[in-house]
Amino acid sequence: MTAREYEEHLAPNRYFDRLFDTEAVKILPGEYYVTRRETLIVTVLGSCIAVCLRDRDSGVGGMNHFMLPGSGDENGPASTSARYGSYAMEVLINHLLKLGADRRRFEAKIFGGGKVLKDFHYSNIGERNAEFVLKFLDMERIPIAAQDLLDIYPRKVYFFPSSGRVLVKKLKEMHNSTIVDREMEYSLRLRKAKVEGDVELF
């Protein structure tokens, strides 16, 4: 399998972005993408978190899009909920390493955790997601180069891994409930999943 085929396997939602005149990949909740090519990675966040992670020197980079499930023991780094977040992060890190990234040169930019699920049972899900990712990166000693967390608005994130550039657009006027509906479905799916041994989310 070539590097290009390997990358395409991770993200089926490929398109050409006319605004930025480049190849692009859109990732949805529970997905991730890594690349060493000139590719734009795009996602839309509500309560979820996206971590843009890259090797500062080589430009190998990627993004994930995840949420902690709203069930299980919520306390401590080994909680059921935290295991899902840790899995999402380790998948991203491991695939970056497979493409030649050096963990010693990692830098992260993190986004999301908005309070957009107003009527959802776990109204603080965005805060818990943000708290988790900050603790995880601190424990792994991965420096945070930029962050835009919490607030009440969804965000659209554009990440250019080769340069590390990130553009964030806050969606202050939502004309439909697509983002909220998608995240509620994703969160409910996580809560119903059993965590036994290795976590399988993707």
JOWO-V152521 format. One line per field, one symbol per residue. phi: phi as a letter, one per 20 degrees, with the letter a starting at -180 (. if undefined). A space follows every 50 residues. Layout:
phi->???
This chain:
phi->.fgffffffebfeebdeffdlbfbcdddgndbbcbcdfcedcbcddefdc decbegeenfbacdbbbffebnfednfefgfffffffgffffffffffeo fdgfdfbcccbomfedegdegdfegffffffffffffffeldfeeabbcm mddfcdddcdgfdnfcdcdeefceebdgfffffffffffffefedcmfec de
